[in-house]
Amino acid sequence: MKNSITKVCKNLALAGCLVAGLATSAVAVDVNKVHFLIPGGAGGGWDGTARGVGEALKKSGLVEETSFENMSGGGGGKAIAYIIETAKKQKNTLLVNSTPIVIRSLQGVFPQSFRDLTLVSTVVADYGVLVVKKDSKYNSWQDVKSAFDENPRKVKIAGGSSRGSMDHLVAAQIFKAAGADPKSVRYIPYDAGGKALAGLLTGEVDVLSTGLGEVLEKHMKGELKIIGVTSDESVQGIPSFKSMGTDAYFANWRGFFGAPNMSDEKAFAYAKVISKMYKTEEWETVRKRNGWTNLYKPTKFFNKFLLEQEKVIGSLMKEMGFL
């Protein structure tokens, strides 16, 4: 899994070539309006990605109008079913999603998969992190690991998604890399990242497994503490698990899909707008604020990427007992 995602994240130089290819394929299609459909609640990674992209697109003048709709439920399945069932009305709608659409489809959480949607483009990659309260009894990864080794049931780890989903998978992968039994992770699921964060802050759980972008700003303000990140190297002063002797790596893509009846021309046009967004100061402000890495895989390249990820993640989930 590491090699596959590392290769993708280091292959961003191809973006220029992909954009050139789109430019010759796309025709004049109106994409001045974007309605972002968000499969989770406020405060989560999907919400932050959609609103961050919308902010950059509008402030840079690449689109004239943006709107947002949060639709939680079914591990993201409610929004997917909705955009499919109401496809005729979703002319300017982009559904944000990420690695969980692959994981939950494999698990049968919902019957649909990325194959039932029109693929527009990936946008960013976000590393996983483990987070504690600013006044937590755990001050470091070593503290958490020691407590887990003593009694894994006493370390409650929250995530903004269901059991066996990405937040659970990342936490389990980290502990497995540290030599522990990943099946011993006591995972507490919440419906959306914002609710999981609230659970951490109120003391319902001890540790939060989430994306770096969801909590980086709060960490920088001292409102909570990130104890490790699943990158190869430290990020903005946050130590990587690798630097602390735990060989754990994970990067979660986030991207956009259209309704199943969206034309190829319109999908190309939206993908081209995203490619232009990368060059704007407005996007760079949003990207840095969230600690994201640019990851551009438009249309058919997106499809190829997802087919490969489905194979890699499916194999890992079987190995770890999540399938």
Buried (B, 14 or more C-beta within 10 A) or exposed (E): BBEBBEEBBEEBEEBEEBBEBBEEBBEEBEBEEBBBBBBBBBBBBBBBBBBBBBBBBBBBEBBEEBEBEBBBBBBBBBBBBBBBEEBEEBBBBBBBBBBBBBBBBBBEBBEBBBEBBBBBBBBBBBBBBBBBBEEBEBEBBBBBBEBBBEEBEEBBBBBBBBBBBBBBBBBBBBBBBBEBEBEBBBBBBBBBBBBBBBBBBEEEBBBBBBBBBBBBEBBBEEEBBBBBBBBBEBBEEBBBBBBBEBEBBBBBBBBBBBBBEBEBEBBBBBBBBBBEBBEBEBBBBBBEBBBBBBBBBBBBBBBEBBEBBBEBBBEBBEEBEBB
